[in-house]
């Protein structure tokens, strides 16, 4: 059975199912992709929802920007938004062009407008440019998903050089300040901002000292912005993933020797697939969550969290 055939057989998110058995407990082989990593080269393949996400029109007419939308959680979110009726812009690094083209094709095949915007969110000017271009191309903007992230595992603080430290903070948290600031002139009452944090904000991972620190900062940023913008009718919330199988992991996001057991320590006994995150983002983007402000939805296979 090919990977595509396997994806086609997976039950969509609207059917009753055993969460333990919905996806297998993967044992990824030791592998090494150059940063930032490609979904196209991931072994085993991740489910980004191309064949498994079924929409119900919950975001019809909406216009969304998803940063880091070429693969992993960002790709699954962009696809789910399109299946729910939204036009979607994605941002990505130029090296991720093959993955971005695939996601844009899936969005278009779903009958929605796709806008692909390459660039580096570590560049302050690009943070504003990507928001303005998305709004121009889509004819407006009412959903911003701050999802792009940099994750590189190191043995200890003495191995964490300034270049990595600064890049991680630039991409993971400073870019959120900048994209959100740029988006405010476009967002109207009813708009939503959704930030991607992580289980490591609550259960720090020693090899991910810089990454974990940025995720804790994202939690505070989310609650602060939620308080600032609530009276304007703009809701800000977050999603905190657990161990999700994405290109971040084999492109130095995890110690190579730990990849074969990735996600197996969760109560569900397996890593999550990107498409399993998508319904949380859809809920927070939709009017169904109109009284949800400053909240964090934990999608982590049962890992204890506040």
C-alpha positions as CSV (number, residue, x, y, z in Angstrom):
1,X,0.0,0.0,0.0
2,X,1.4,3.4,-1.0
3,X,1.5,6.3,1.5
4,X,-1.3,8.1,-0.4
5,X,-3.5,4.9,-0.2
6,X,-2.8,4.6,3.5
7,X,-3.8,8.2,4.1
8,X,-7.0,7.7,2.1
9,X,-8.1,4.8,4.4
10,X,-7.8,6.8,7.6
11,X,-11.1,7.8,9.2
12,X,-11.8,11.5,9.1
13,X,-12.2,13.6,12.2
14,X,-16.0,13.5,12.2
15,X,-16.3,9.7,12.9
16,X,-16.3,8.0,16.3
17,X,-13.0,6.2,16.8
18,X,-10.6,4.9,19.4
19,X,-7.9,7.6,19.8
20,X,-5.3,5.0,20.7
21,X,-5.7,3.2,17.5
22,X,-6.6,6.0,15.1
23,X,-2.9,6.2,14.1
24,X,-0.1,3.7,14.7
25,X,2.6,4.2,17.3
26,X,5.4,5.1,15.0
27,X,9.0,4.2,15.4
28,X,10.8,6.6,13.1
29,X,14.2,5.5,11.9
30,X,17.2,7.6,12.8
31,X,17.3,10.2,10.1
32,X,18.8,13.6,9.5
33,X,17.4,16.4,7.4
34,X,19.1,19.7,7.0
35,X,17.2,22.5,8.7
36,X,14.3,23.5,8.2
37,X,13.3,20.0,7.0
38,X,10.8,18.9,4.4
39,X,7.5,17.0,4.8
40,X,8.3,15.5,1.4
41,X,11.3,13.7,2.9
42,X,9.8,12.7,6.2
43,X,9.9,9.0,7.1
44,X,7.2,7.8,7.9
45,X,4.9,10.3,6.3
46,X,2.8,12.6,8.4
47,X,-0.9,13.1,8.0
48,X,-1.6,16.7,7.3
49,X,-5.2,16.1,6.5
50,X,-5.1,16.0,2.7
51,X,-7.2,12.8,2.7
52,X,-8.5,12.7,6.3
53,X,-9.9,16.2,7.1
54,X,-13.5,16.8,6.1
55,X,-14.9,20.3,6.5
56,X,-18.4,21.5,7.4
57,X,-18.4,25.1,6.3
58,X,-17.5,26.6,9.7
59,X,-15.1,29.2,8.2
60,X,-17.0,30.1,5.0
61,X,-15.8,33.4,3.6
62,X,-13.0,33.9,6.1
63,X,-9.5,35.0,5.2
64,X,-6.5,33.5,7.0
65,X,-2.7,33.8,7.2
66,X,-0.9,30.8,8.7
67,X,2.8,31.2,9.3
68,X,4.9,28.1,8.8
69,X,2.0,26.8,6.7
70,X,4.1,24.6,4.4
71,X,4.3,21.5,6.6
72,X,3.4,19.9,9.9
73,X,0.8,21.7,12.1
74,X,0.7,24.8,10.0
75,X,0.0,22.8,6.8
76,X,-2.7,20.8,8.6
77,X,-4.3,24.0,9.8
78,X,-4.2,25.7,6.4
79,X,-5.8,22.7,4.8
80,X,-8.5,22.4,7.5
81,X,-9.3,26.1,7.1
82,X,-9.7,25.7,3.4
83,X,-11.9,22.7,3.8
84,X,-14.0,24.8,6.2
85,X,-14.4,27.5,3.5
86,X,-11.6,30.0,4.1
87,X,-9.2,31.5,1.7
88,X,-5.7,30.9,3.0
89,X,-2.2,32.5,2.8
90,X,0.8,30.6,4.1
91,X,4.3,31.8,4.8
92,X,7.4,29.6,4.7
93,X,11.1,29.6,4.2
94,X,12.3,29.6,0.5
95,X,14.0,26.2,1.1
96,X,10.5,24.8,1.9
97,X,9.1,25.6,-1.6
98,X,8.2,22.0,-2.5
99,X,6.1,21.5,0.6
100,X,4.5,25.0,0.2
101,X,3.5,24.2,-3.4
102,X,1.8,21.0,-2.3
103,X,-0.2,22.7,0.4
104,X,-1.2,25.5,-1.9
105,X,-2.4,22.9,-4.4
106,X,-4.5,21.2,-1.8
107,X,-6.0,24.5,-0.8
108,X,-6.8,25.3,-4.4
109,X,-8.2,21.8,-5.0
110,X,-10.5,22.4,-2.0
111,X,-12.0,25.3,-4.0
112,X,-10.4,28.1,-2.0
113,X,-7.8,30.8,-2.9
114,X,-4.3,30.0,-1.9
115,X,-1.5,32.5,-1.5
116,X,2.1,31.3,-0.9
117,X,4.5,33.9,0.5
118,X,8.2,32.9,1.0
119,X,10.4,34.7,3.4
120,X,12.2,34.5,6.8
121,X,10.3,35.6,9.9
122,X,13.7,36.3,11.6
123,X,13.7,39.4,9.3
124,X,11.7,42.1,11.1
125,X,10.6,43.8,7.8
126,X,9.3,40.5,6.4
127,X,7.0,40.1,9.4
128,X,5.0,43.2,8.4
129,X,5.4,42.5,4.6
130,X,3.9,39.0,4.9
131,X,0.8,40.3,6.7
132,X,0.2,43.1,4.3
133,X,0.7,40.9,1.3
134,X,-1.7,38.3,2.6
135,X,-4.3,40.9,3.3
136,X,-3.8,42.4,-0.2
137,X,-4.0,39.1,-2.0
138,X,-6.9,37.7,0.0
139,X,-8.9,41.0,0.0
140,X,-8.7,41.3,3.8
141,X,-7.6,39.3,6.8
142,X,-9.6,38.1,9.8
143,X,-7.6,35.1,11.1
144,X,-3.9,35.2,12.0
145,X,-2.2,31.9,13.0
146,X,1.3,32.5,14.5
147,X,2.7,29.0,14.0
148,X,6.2,29.2,12.5
149,X,8.9,27.9,14.8
150,X,12.6,27.0,15.1
151,X,13.5,24.0,17.2
152,X,17.1,22.7,17.5
153,X,18.1,20.3,20.3
154,X,21.5,20.8,22.0
155,X,23.1,18.9,24.9
156,X,23.4,21.8,27.3
157,X,23.7,25.6,27.7
158,X,27.4,25.5,26.9
159,X,26.4,24.1,23.4
160,X,23.8,26.8,22.8
161,X,25.6,29.5,20.7
162,X,24.4,33.1,20.4
163,X,23.4,32.6,16.7
164,X,20.9,29.8,17.5
165,X,19.7,31.5,20.7
166,X,18.9,34.8,18.8
167,X,17.4,33.0,15.8
168,X,15.1,30.9,18.0
169,X,13.8,34.0,19.8
170,X,13.5,36.0,16.6
171,X,11.3,33.3,14.9
172,X,9.4,31.9,17.8
173,X,8.3,35.0,19.8
174,X,9.6,38.3,18.4
175,X,8.0,37.5,15.0
176,X,4.7,37.1,16.9
177,X,4.9,40.6,18.2
178,X,5.7,41.9,14.7
179,X,3.1,40.0,12.7
180,X,0.4,40.7,15.3
181,X,1.2,44.4,15.3
182,X,1.1,44.5,11.5
183,X,-2.2,42.6,11.5
184,X,-4.1,45.0,13.8
185,X,-4.8,47.5,11.0
186,X,-6.5,44.7,9.1
187,X,-8.4,42.8,11.8
188,X,-12.0,43.8,12.5
189,X,-14.3,42.8,15.4
190,X,-14.9,39.0,15.1
191,X,-11.3,38.4,14.0
192,X,-9.1,35.9,15.8
193,X,-5.4,35.4,16.5
194,X,-4.2,31.9,17.4
195,X,-0.6,31.3,18.6
196,X,1.2,27.9,18.7
197,X,2.8,27.2,22.1
198,X,3.9,23.8,23.3
199,X,3.8,21.2,26.1
200,X,7.4,22.2,26.8
201,X,6.2,25.5,28.1
202,X,4.8,23.5,31.0
203,X,7.2,20.4,31.0
204,X,10.6,21.9,29.9
205,X,12.8,19.7,27.8
206,X,16.5,20.1,28.8
207,X,17.8,19.7,25.1
208,X,15.3,22.5,24.1
209,X,16.2,25.2,26.6
210,X,15.8,28.1,24.1
211,X,12.8,26.6,22.4
212,X,11.0,25.9,25.7
213,X,11.7,29.4,26.9
214,X,10.1,31.0,23.8
215,X,7.1,28.8,24.3
216,X,6.6,30.0,27.8
217,X,6.9,33.6,26.5
218,X,4.2,32.8,23.9
219,X,1.8,31.8,26.7
220,X,2.3,35.2,28.4
221,X,2.1,37.0,25.1
222,X,-1.2,35.3,24.3
223,X,-2.8,36.2,27.6
224,X,-1.6,39.8,27.4
225,X,-2.8,40.3,23.9
226,X,-6.1,38.6,24.7
227,X,-6.6,41.2,27.5
228,X,-5.6,44.1,25.2
229,X,-7.8,43.2,22.3
230,X,-10.9,41.7,23.9
231,X,-12.7,45.0,24.0
232,X,-12.1,45.5,20.3
233,X,-13.8,42.2,19.5
234,X,-10.6,40.5,18.5
235,X,-10.0,37.2,20.3
236,X,-6.5,35.8,21.0
237,X,-5.9,32.2,22.1
238,X,-3.3,29.5,21.8
239,X,-2.9,25.8,21.1
240,X,-0.3,23.8,22.9
241,X,0.8,20.6,21.0
242,X,2.5,17.7,22.5
243,X,4.8,15.4,20.5
244,X,3.6,15.8,16.9
245,X,5.4,14.1,14.0
246,X,6.6,16.9,11.7
247,X,9.8,17.8,9.8
248,X,10.9,19.8,12.9
249,X,11.8,16.5,14.6
250,X,14.4,14.9,12.2
251,X,15.9,18.3,11.3
252,X,17.7,18.5,14.6
253,X,14.6,19.2,16.6
254,X,15.1,16.0,18.6
255,X,18.2,14.1,19.6
256,X,18.7,11.5,16.8
257,X,18.9,8.6,19.2
258,X,15.4,9.4,20.6
259,X,13.6,9.5,17.3
260,X,12.6,5.8,17.3
261,X,10.6,6.3,20.5
262,X,9.2,9.6,19.6
263,X,5.8,10.2,21.3
264,X,5.5,6.7,22.8
265,X,5.6,8.0,26.4
266,X,2.3,9.8,26.1
267,X,-0.7,8.2,27.8
268,X,-2.1,7.4,24.4
269,X,1.2,5.6,23.6
270,X,1.9,7.4,20.3
271,X,2.9,10.6,18.7
272,X,0.2,12.8,17.3
273,X,-0.3,13.6,13.6
274,X,-0.6,17.2,12.4
275,X,-4.2,16.8,11.3
276,X,-5.2,15.9,14.9
277,X,-4.3,19.5,15.8
278,X,-6.4,21.1,13.1
279,X,-9.8,21.0,14.8
280,X,-8.5,23.0,17.7
281,X,-7.4,25.8,15.4
282,X,-10.7,25.6,13.5
283,X,-12.7,25.9,16.8
284,X,-10.7,28.9,18.0
285,X,-11.0,30.6,14.6
286,X,-14.8,30.0,14.3
287,X,-17.7,31.9,15.9
288,X,-18.4,28.8,18.0
289,X,-15.6,29.9,20.4
290,X,-16.9,33.5,20.8
291,X,-16.5,33.4,24.6
292,X,-13.1,31.8,24.5
293,X,-10.5,34.5,25.2
294,X,-6.9,34.1,26.4
295,X,-7.3,30.3,26.6
296,X,-4.9,27.5,25.6
297,X,-6.2,24.2,24.2
298,X,-3.8,21.3,25.0
299,X,-3.5,18.7,22.3
300,X,-0.9,16.3,23.6
301,X,-2.1,12.8,23.9
302,X,-2.8,13.1,27.6
303,X,0.4,14.7,29.0
304,X,-0.5,16.5,32.3
305,X,-0.7,20.2,31.9
306,X,-2.3,23.2,33.6
